[in-house]
């Protein structure tokens, strides 16, 4: 079988599916290729943002100090039903468009305009004027002795579907994914140990923010071991033993489940990009310019696969850039982006945007900094009302211009409040204006009245 289309999209992620739908509605002939029916809609709704946040939400009101295997099982079931419903909605979004189709199978380039798709019904050849690669990323499995052979080792992808709550969970990696899972499983009652090879978890954050997060986790029962180099993993009948070295010597910890959260890699190895003369970076990402064009001007790359920030909302902005290239002015690019926030959904969550204090100092900037513990902010009762007074709020400001350089909000509702800071940064709203604004009460946003009143020169 063969077909000729205006646009072929490889991967059902946020950017690709949105572009396919938008151009399909304009009458373009569009084929969206997705290799698995379990991934209709992309990573976010199936194995990323949606299922993890669903499980976090369902864990937040459980009693501490005891295991909740039944609640965990019900949460996994409910989350599975949620993602199944979203898959169906996403499939229909494309399939209901007369000029668009979903082709289920693995795609490989034959040449710069031709794809071969292996479907359950045989090979389909797709000739496309324009092609978008949106195959995303996947967790990496490092070369640690015994790791790949262990039957109890999981990545964030497959652990989400396990209905049995592990009694002892060892998390390899104290970055954003590792900490989010550690916090979530501890809330369900697992005995969680985090092994982090560096001196601090959340190493990209300022030390005070990372230490505050560490304290919150430890208070909730998470054991955190830093400066830990994992040397091996071995299974026995009853448990898996993880061996690691620290400055104090060799150690072991036993687990029922091991989560590997040590980074992700672009999914490009099986695309046969060489046949299309599409260049990749050292990490395997598709090399793109600021307009997301690959080394072939008619082939674009969106989302995680292009090596940019691995966030769904960045993939959505990738869609806007490519759409502008195809049917707009062509002016929009990645250089237009600034103040892109991100969140870590521990409890309470961490919202981040812009420069850390450490980065601002390294850049030689003249700065003012405000840092306050949420528990010390008497004028912000919202956190106490909902029983979440933990955390730290921090803002970094340019002392010469009064413009906000960055913020770290480790507090209740931080995932919402951080968007206010990002908006202020994009539109050059000063710290003074944010400090003196009128906010609803009781809310976490009104913390800016007090927090920004405490700016001091560093």
KESE-592328 format. One line per 5 residues: number of its first residue (from 1); for each residue x, y, z of C-alpha. Coordinates in nm, 4 decimals, always signed. Layout:
<sites>
NUM) X,Y,Z | ...
</sites>
This chain:
<sites>
1) +0.0000,+0.0000,+0.0000 | +0.1118,+0.3554,-0.0608 | -0.0286,+0.7027,-0.0113 | +0.0715,+1.0581,-0.0851 | +0.0103,+1.3324,+0.1709
6) +0.0913,+1.6929,+0.2396 | +0.2122,+1.6253,+0.5931 | +0.3352,+1.3162,+0.7759 | +0.3796,+1.3355,+1.1523 | +0.5761,+1.0621,+1.3290
11) +0.4574,+1.0427,+1.6906 | +0.1308,+1.1333,+1.8642 | +0.2819,+1.3868,+2.1053 | +0.1427,+1.7271,+2.1950 | +0.3101,+1.9264,+1.9201
16) +0.2592,+1.6726,+1.6421 | -0.1045,+1.5908,+1.7106 | -0.1954,+1.9594,+1.7439 | -0.0260,+2.0387,+1.4130 | -0.1906,+1.7413,+1.2424
21) -0.5340,+1.8495,+1.3633 | -0.4846,+2.2162,+1.2741 | -0.3669,+2.1488,+0.9186 | -0.6129,+1.8643,+0.8665 | -0.8953,+2.1060,+0.9426
26) -0.7500,+2.3353,+0.6757 | -0.7883,+2.0575,+0.4196 | -0.4314,+1.9303,+0.4208 | -0.3895,+1.5574,+0.3626 | -0.2302,+1.4422,+0.6867
31) -0.1031,+1.1080,+0.8150 | -0.0111,+1.0786,+1.1814 | +0.1973,+0.7690,+1.2530 | +0.2010,+0.6199,+1.6028 | +0.3645,+0.2854,+1.6658
36) +0.1519,+0.1882,+1.9682 | -0.2238,+0.2224,+2.0263 | -0.1359,+0.2633,+2.3948 | +0.0376,+0.5909,+2.3087 | -0.2375,+0.7731,+2.1222
41) -0.2137,+1.1245,+2.2596 | +0.1558,+1.1011,+2.3436 | +0.3778,+1.0669,+2.6477 | +0.2058,+1.3263,+2.8642 | -0.1355,+1.1652,+2.8919
46) -0.0170,+0.8040,+2.8891 | +0.3125,+0.7690,+3.0765 | +0.4025,+1.1197,+3.1907 | +0.2284,+1.4244,+3.3298 | -0.1284,+1.2993,+3.3601
51) -0.0815,+0.9579,+3.5254 | +0.1867,+1.0776,+3.7677 | -0.0169,+1.3802,+3.8752 | -0.3260,+1.1622,+3.9107 | -0.1384,+0.9299,+4.1459
56) +0.0124,+1.2235,+4.3364 | -0.3304,+1.3824,+4.3820 | -0.4815,+1.0590,+4.5145 | -0.1950,+1.0194,+4.7632 | -0.2124,+1.3636,+4.9192
61) -0.4806,+1.3005,+5.1790 | -0.3730,+0.9603,+5.3063 | -0.2648,+0.9191,+5.6665 | +0.1098,+0.9123,+5.7235 | +0.3027,+0.6327,+5.8873
66) +0.1157,+0.3391,+5.7362 | +0.0964,+0.1602,+5.4023 | -0.2052,+0.2057,+5.1747 | -0.1872,-0.0811,+4.9217 | -0.5620,-0.0842,+4.8552
71) -0.5764,+0.2909,+4.7962 | -0.2727,+0.2610,+4.5696 | -0.4354,-0.0168,+4.3667 | -0.7529,+0.1863,+4.3299 | -0.5482,+0.4905,+4.2265
76) -0.3662,+0.2915,+3.9569 | -0.6989,+0.1579,+3.8267 | -0.8603,+0.5016,+3.8232 | -0.5553,+0.6487,+3.6534 | -0.5660,+0.3764,+3.3875
81) -0.9303,+0.4582,+3.3184 | -0.8444,+0.8274,+3.2953 | -0.5650,+0.7753,+3.0436 | -0.7730,+0.5304,+2.8379 | -1.0433,+0.7928,+2.8063
86) -0.7916,+1.0554,+2.7003 | -0.6428,+0.8190,+2.4403 | -0.9854,+0.7728,+2.2863 | -1.0476,+1.1485,+2.2768 | -0.7098,+1.2115,+2.1142
91) -0.7591,+0.9402,+1.8522 | -1.0998,+1.0803,+1.7625 | -0.9553,+1.4305,+1.7369 | -0.7515,+1.3173,+1.4335 | -0.9701,+1.0381,+1.2990
96) -1.2779,+1.2612,+1.2775 | -1.1060,+1.4949,+1.0295 | -1.1895,+1.3937,+0.6705 | -0.8426,+1.4605,+0.5303 | -0.6462,+1.3155,+0.8244
101) -0.5729,+0.9610,+0.9396 | -0.3952,+0.7766,+1.2187 | -0.1640,+0.5029,+1.0933 | -0.0584,+0.2609,+1.3677 | +0.2872,+0.1191,+1.3122
106) +0.6616,+0.1835,+1.3279 | +0.7941,+0.4383,+1.0767 | +1.1343,+0.4391,+0.9064 | +1.2719,+0.6780,+0.6495 | +1.3317,+0.5390,+0.3019
111) +1.4480,+0.8732,+0.1692 | +1.3977,+1.2393,+0.2576 | +1.0306,+1.2404,+0.1498 | +0.9334,+0.8751,+0.1994 | +0.8402,+0.6721,+0.5057
116) +0.7857,+0.2997,+0.5347 | +0.5381,+0.2148,+0.8098 | +0.5125,-0.1406,+0.9455 | +0.1493,-0.1928,+1.0416 | -0.0431,-0.5006,+1.1511
121) -0.1785,-0.5248,+0.7943 | +0.1578,-0.4906,+0.6242 | +0.3939,-0.2234,+0.4997 | +0.2528,+0.1175,+0.4047 | +0.4625,+0.3620,+0.2062
126) +0.3923,+0.7281,+0.2783 | +0.5178,+1.0009,+0.0441 | +0.5019,+1.3389,+0.2168 | +0.5789,+1.6961,+0.1133 | +0.6436,+1.7918,+0.4765
131) +0.7487,+1.5638,+0.7619 | +0.7514,+1.6241,+1.1375 | +0.9462,+1.3990,+1.3737 | +0.7882,+1.3897,+1.7191 | +0.8963,+1.0558,+1.8621
136) +0.9767,+1.1915,+2.2087 | +1.2222,+1.0509,+2.4599 | +1.2527,+0.7457,+2.6818 | +1.4214,+0.6675,+3.0147 | +1.7844,+0.5631,+2.9944
141) +1.9149,+0.2475,+3.1571 | +2.2805,+0.3014,+3.2517 | +2.5448,+0.0308,+3.2283 | +2.5388,-0.0779,+3.5930 | +2.6230,-0.4461,+3.6543
146) +2.3049,-0.6501,+3.7019 | +2.0670,-0.3615,+3.6362 | +1.9307,-0.4728,+3.2997 | +1.8970,-0.8350,+3.4122 | +1.7001,-0.7601,+3.7281
151) +1.3323,-0.8545,+3.7249 | +1.2525,-0.5877,+3.9838 | +1.3985,-0.2891,+3.7975 | +1.1510,-0.0427,+3.6499 | +1.1533,+0.2898,+3.4709
156) +0.8966,+0.5620,+3.5287 | +0.7119,+0.4339,+3.2206 | +0.6241,+0.0852,+3.3405 | +0.6139,+0.1457,+3.7164 | +0.2996,+0.3566,+3.6709
161) +0.0982,+0.0496,+3.5694 | +0.2109,-0.1769,+3.8542 | -0.0877,-0.2406,+4.0815 | +0.1154,-0.3792,+4.3709 | +0.2520,-0.1167,+4.6100
166) +0.6196,-0.1959,+4.6779 | +0.7021,-0.2301,+5.0446 | +1.0595,-0.1108,+4.9816 | +1.1361,+0.1146,+4.6868 | +1.4884,+0.2228,+4.5955
171) +1.5067,+0.5187,+4.3578 | +1.8246,+0.5656,+4.1562 | +1.8525,+0.9389,+4.0963 | +1.7561,+1.2461,+4.2980 | +1.6492,+1.4631,+4.0060
176) +1.2981,+1.5793,+3.9246 | +1.1549,+1.2414,+3.8187 | +1.3211,+1.0526,+4.1019 | +1.2078,+1.2966,+4.3691 | +0.8517,+1.3129,+4.2375
181) +0.8190,+0.9338,+4.2468 | +0.9921,+0.9115,+4.5854 | +0.7477,+1.1590,+4.7383 | +0.4468,+0.9902,+4.5808 | +0.5341,+0.6344,+4.6880
186) +0.6240,+0.7491,+5.0379 | +0.2764,+0.9031,+5.0628 | +0.1242,+0.5650,+4.9784 | +0.3374,+0.4092,+5.2523 | +0.6354,+0.2556,+5.0742
191) +0.9729,+0.2608,+5.2498 | +1.1620,+0.4795,+5.0022 | +1.5383,+0.5207,+4.9665 | +1.6844,+0.7665,+4.7165 | +2.0423,+0.7155,+4.5975
196) +2.1876,+1.0336,+4.4462 | +2.5423,+1.0408,+4.3094 | +2.5922,+1.4135,+4.3699 | +2.6226,+1.6010,+4.6992 | +2.2619,+1.7220,+4.6892
201) +1.9316,+1.6185,+4.5384 | +1.7783,+1.8564,+4.2816 | +2.1263,+1.9677,+4.1895 | +2.0168,+2.2402,+3.9477 | +1.8438,+2.4316,+4.2273
206) +1.9984,+2.6648,+4.4828 | +2.1192,+2.4866,+4.7937 | +1.8538,+2.6410,+5.0199 | +1.5703,+2.5244,+4.7939 | +1.7185,+2.1776,+4.7522
211) +1.7770,+2.1472,+5.1266 | +1.4214,+2.2562,+5.2033 | +1.2893,+1.9920,+4.9617 | +1.5164,+1.7335,+5.1201 | +1.3907,+1.8184,+5.4691
216) +1.0277,+1.7897,+5.3578 | +1.0948,+1.4488,+5.2041 | +1.2862,+1.3206,+5.5033 | +1.0116,+1.4383,+5.7387 | +0.7739,+1.2246,+5.5334
221) +0.9918,+0.9185,+5.5712 | +1.2074,+0.9264,+5.2580 | +1.5643,+0.8149,+5.3201 | +1.8051,+1.0182,+5.1052 | +2.1654,+0.9113,+5.0533
226) +2.3845,+1.1529,+4.8585 | +2.7345,+1.1088,+4.7157 | +2.6251,+0.7534,+4.6401 | +2.7694,+0.5733,+4.3368 | +2.5667,+0.2641,+4.2488
231) +2.8011,-0.0255,+4.1702 | +2.5679,-0.3176,+4.1128 | +2.2230,-0.4729,+4.1331 | +2.1535,-0.8377,+4.2134 | +1.8329,-1.0367,+4.2525
236) +1.7593,-1.3065,+4.5042 | +1.4378,-1.4993,+4.5525 | +1.2955,-1.2510,+4.8010 | +1.4572,-0.9157,+4.7202 | +1.6911,-0.7127,+4.5051
241) +2.0132,-0.5826,+4.6549 | +2.1497,-0.2498,+4.5349 | +2.5190,-0.1961,+4.6078 | +2.6657,+0.1519,+4.6276 | +2.9769,+0.3355,+4.7413
246) +2.9989,+0.6556,+4.9416 | +3.2906,+0.8379,+5.0967 | +3.2425,+0.6096,+5.3948 | +3.2852,+0.2862,+5.1999 | +3.0675,+0.0179,+5.0386
251) +2.7028,-0.0303,+5.1340 | +2.3904,-0.2181,+5.0270 | +2.0156,-0.1612,+5.0447 | +1.7421,-0.4142,+4.9735 | +1.4341,-0.3430,+4.7665
256) +1.1184,-0.5027,+4.6345 | +1.1263,-0.2538,+4.3475 | +1.4030,-0.0410,+4.1968 | +1.3153,+0.2713,+3.9985 | +1.5777,+0.3986,+3.7551
261) +1.5409,+0.7761,+3.7180 | +1.8761,+0.8724,+3.5692 | +1.7759,+1.0698,+3.2637 | +1.6066,+1.0315,+2.9275 | +1.7242,+0.9985,+2.5675
266) +1.5657,+1.0990,+2.2343 | +1.3890,+0.8188,+2.0462 | +1.5622,+0.8260,+1.7073 | +1.7625,+0.5033,+1.6782 | +1.5062,+0.3122,+1.4692
271) +1.4007,+0.5936,+1.2340 | +1.6802,+0.5340,+0.9809 | +1.7496,+0.9064,+0.9735 | +2.0629,+0.8501,+0.7667 | +1.8451,+0.7544,+0.4687
276) +1.6905,+1.1017,+0.4824 | +2.0247,+1.2700,+0.5552 | +1.8862,+1.4119,+0.8787 | +2.1650,+1.5030,+1.1188 | +2.1563,+1.4258,+1.4908
281) +2.3455,+1.5553,+1.7921 | +2.5838,+1.3546,+2.0087 | +2.2900,+1.2610,+2.2328 | +2.0853,+1.1297,+1.9396 | +1.8475,+1.4258,+1.9216
286) +1.7451,+1.5602,+1.5817 | +1.9606,+1.8655,+1.5170 | +1.7357,+2.1661,+1.4475 | +1.7660,+2.5413,+1.3971 | +1.5629,+2.8071,+1.5772
291) +1.2704,+2.7337,+1.3446 | +1.2849,+2.3610,+1.4325 | +1.3984,+2.2685,+1.0815 | +1.6344,+1.9750,+1.0581 | +1.9234,+1.9493,+0.8116
296) +1.6462,+1.8846,+0.5573 | +1.4404,+2.2076,+0.5283 | +1.1105,+2.0187,+0.4855 | +1.1651,+1.7967,+0.7911 | +1.0970,+1.9413,+1.1364
301) +1.1430,+1.7981,+1.4861 | +0.9144,+1.8778,+1.7800 | +0.9205,+1.8046,+2.1496 | +1.1736,+1.5958,+2.3394 | +1.3267,+1.4479,+2.0248
306) +1.4826,+1.7815,+1.9227 | +1.6880,+1.8049,+2.2414 | +1.5063,+2.1061,+2.3877 | +1.3345,+2.1342,+2.7265 | +1.1342,+1.8179,+2.7929
311) +0.7974,+1.9706,+2.8766 | +0.4603,+1.9184,+2.7089 | +0.3951,+2.2902,+2.6940 | +0.7260,+2.3451,+2.5129 | +0.6141,+2.0865,+2.2572
316) +0.2949,+2.2897,+2.2180 | +0.5036,+2.5987,+2.1506 | +0.7045,+2.3944,+1.9005 | +0.3727,+2.3408,+1.7202 | +0.3172,+2.7156,+1.7027
321) +0.6613,+2.7667,+1.5493 | +0.6190,+2.4957,+1.2849 | +0.2631,+2.6053,+1.2042 | +0.3975,+2.9560,+1.1459 | +0.6591,+2.8118,+0.9120
326) +0.4029,+2.6183,+0.7097 | +0.1079,+2.8589,+0.6873 | +0.2168,+3.1789,+0.8624 | +0.4791,+3.4472,+0.8327 | +0.7669,+3.2200,+0.9312
331) +0.8916,+3.4714,+1.1853 | +0.8237,+3.2807,+1.5066 | +1.1207,+3.0892,+1.6521 | +1.2622,+2.9389,+1.9689 | +1.4507,+3.2639,+2.0291
336) +1.1157,+3.4234,+2.1189 | +1.0890,+3.2086,+2.4304 | +1.1749,+3.3467,+2.7701 | +1.0737,+3.2807,+3.1288 | +0.9598,+2.9217,+3.0665
341) +0.8484,+2.7803,+3.4039 | +0.8538,+2.4213,+3.5219 | +0.7176,+2.2283,+3.8166 | +0.8116,+1.9356,+4.0361 | +0.4993,+1.7742,+4.1787
346) +0.6141,+1.6663,+4.5210 | +0.3906,+1.7774,+4.8101 | +0.4064,+2.0735,+4.8331 | +0.5146,+2.1299,+4.4714 | +0.8170,+2.3221,+4.3500
351) +0.7605,+2.5856,+4.0813 | +1.0675,+2.7319,+3.9088 | +1.1343,+2.9953,+3.6451 | +1.4364,+3.1931,+3.5290 | +1.7749,+3.2169,+3.6987
356) +1.8690,+3.0703,+4.0327 | +2.0668,+3.2891,+4.2706 | +2.3736,+3.0788,+4.1962 | +2.3355,+3.1369,+3.8214 | +2.2788,+3.5100,+3.8652
361) +2.5930,+3.5449,+4.0775 | +2.7950,+3.3417,+3.8270 | +2.6737,+3.5773,+3.5532 | +2.8104,+3.8740,+3.7489 | +2.4712,+4.0368,+3.7981
366) +2.3967,+4.2868,+4.0735 | +2.1041,+4.1230,+4.2509 | +1.8579,+4.1447,+4.5350 | +1.7118,+3.8285,+4.6855 | +1.4072,+3.7601,+4.9005
371) +1.3795,+3.4243,+5.0769 | +1.1135,+3.3275,+5.3309 | +0.9903,+3.0075,+5.4866 | +0.6200,+2.9627,+5.4226 | +0.5673,+2.8851,+5.7904
376) +0.7070,+3.2292,+5.8803 | +0.4771,+3.4243,+5.6470 | +0.2061,+3.5445,+5.8833 | +0.0183,+3.7316,+5.6112 | -0.0277,+3.4160,+5.3993
381) -0.2792,+3.1975,+5.5836 | -0.3771,+2.9908,+5.2783 | -0.1045,+2.7329,+5.3360 | -0.2139,+2.6825,+5.6966 | -0.5810,+2.6591,+5.5996
386) -0.5094,+2.3617,+5.3741 | -0.2569,+2.2103,+5.6155 | +0.0501,+2.2636,+5.3942 | +0.2736,+2.5164,+5.5747 | +0.6016,+2.3561,+5.4588
391) +0.8408,+2.5014,+5.2074 | +1.0369,+2.8038,+5.0996 | +0.9686,+3.0932,+4.8620 | +1.2530,+3.2723,+4.6865 | +1.2768,+3.5476,+4.4256
396) +1.5897,+3.6855,+4.2553 | +1.5700,+4.0447,+4.1255 | +1.8040,+4.2642,+3.9210 | +1.9079,+4.5359,+4.1686 | +1.9627,+4.7910,+3.8916
401) +1.6368,+4.7480,+3.6965 | +1.4016,+4.5960,+3.9587 | +1.3128,+4.3281,+3.7032 | +1.2627,+3.9727,+3.8218 | +1.5395,+3.7350,+3.7138
406) +1.3976,+3.4153,+3.8581 | +1.1955,+3.2503,+4.1311 | +1.1724,+2.9220,+4.3171 | +0.8466,+2.8578,+4.4984 | +0.8397,+2.5437,+4.7089
411) +0.4941,+2.5793,+4.8550 | +0.1280,+2.4927,+4.8265 | -0.0124,+2.5876,+4.4822 | +0.3354,+2.6705,+4.3499 | +0.2481,+2.5075,+4.0171
416) -0.0137,+2.7808,+3.9663 | +0.1589,+3.0777,+4.1329 | +0.4792,+3.0358,+3.9313 | +0.2862,+3.1314,+3.6170 | +0.2251,+3.4774,+3.7651
421) +0.5998,+3.5266,+3.8060 | +0.6691,+3.4007,+3.4539 | +0.4107,+3.6391,+3.3089 | +0.5637,+3.9289,+3.5008 | +0.9083,+3.8393,+3.3663
426) +0.7884,+3.8186,+3.0062 | +0.6263,+4.1601,+3.0241 | +0.8909,+4.3420,+3.2305 | +0.6656,+4.3924,+3.5326 | +0.8909,+4.5025,+3.8160
431) +0.9281,+4.3401,+4.1534 | +0.7894,+4.6562,+4.3104 | +0.4751,+4.6379,+4.0955 | +0.4298,+4.2716,+4.1854 | +0.4859,+4.3534,+4.5529
436) +0.2258,+4.6297,+4.5556 | -0.0441,+4.4551,+4.3513 | -0.3839,+4.3603,+4.4926 | -0.4418,+3.9851,+4.5211 | -0.7347,+3.7776,+4.6384
441) -0.7366,+3.6537,+4.9961 | -0.6667,+3.3956,+5.1176 | -0.4416,+3.2852,+4.8327 | -0.0790,+3.1919,+4.7820 | -0.0308,+3.4673,+4.5237
446) -0.0666,+3.7328,+4.7945 | +0.2620,+3.6038,+4.9346 | +0.4301,+3.8476,+4.6953 | +0.3110,+4.1372,+4.9120 | +0.5260,+4.0132,+5.1981
451) +0.7980,+3.8189,+5.0159 | +0.9036,+4.1012,+4.7840 | +0.9023,+4.3415,+5.0728 | +1.1982,+4.1481,+5.2077 | +1.4386,+4.1933,+4.9168
456) +1.7990,+4.2493,+5.0219 | +2.1116,+4.3187,+4.8158 | +2.3525,+4.0267,+4.7783
</sites>
